[in-house]
């Protein structure tokens, strides 16, 4: 039987660029309409991200019914829960909304690597462009990932302890997944993102440096707390 694959894209204020990401995904979905799905999770956008993203190719859901911007972790969790209930995929592939020159074959390559290596999660390279810093390899914090749902769902659907750590966090998701999901690997498959295209991203050098420090700080805090939970330092184990 063909693999069922869901692409999950958290989005916040991506009105101007979301269609550039969805467009190359149309043929990917059209090649196997019944076994492929694309879900956009709108994380409280203040612009027209939701209307722009809605099409016959995608499903668009809200991260929060009150329209609050709760952060990428909450959008990811909501998307996984929705996909598990409505699409029943074997694999979930997450993509950031600011990718450029997306080659849909990379999606199938990520899933193939996941299956071939027996991994639960494969992390693609993500090169992010900033006018001040040039191309930077996001490495372990890449948002481009493929997951085996059988390994992901017990954490997302069945364990509330680690989720509380990420409440209100915007940048701790990737570090949390690195800690919580066993048998994961880094891939040479490469995606490109242009952070300068994001309306929500700071444009001055000072603001960009502040955001980078904020990202690093939140990721470290989340990773430390999660490792403590796994080791049973708070009286229980996460996994």
Beta strands, then each sheet from edge to edge (+ up, - down):
strand 1: 5-11
strand 2: 36-42
strand 3: 59-62
strand 4: 91-94
strand 5: 99-100
strand 6: 121-130
strand 7: 134-137
strand 8: 145-148
strand 9: 184-194
sheet 1: 3+ 2+ 1+ 4+ 8- 6+ 7-
sheet 2: 3+ 2+ 1+ 4+ 8- 6+ 9+ 5-
end
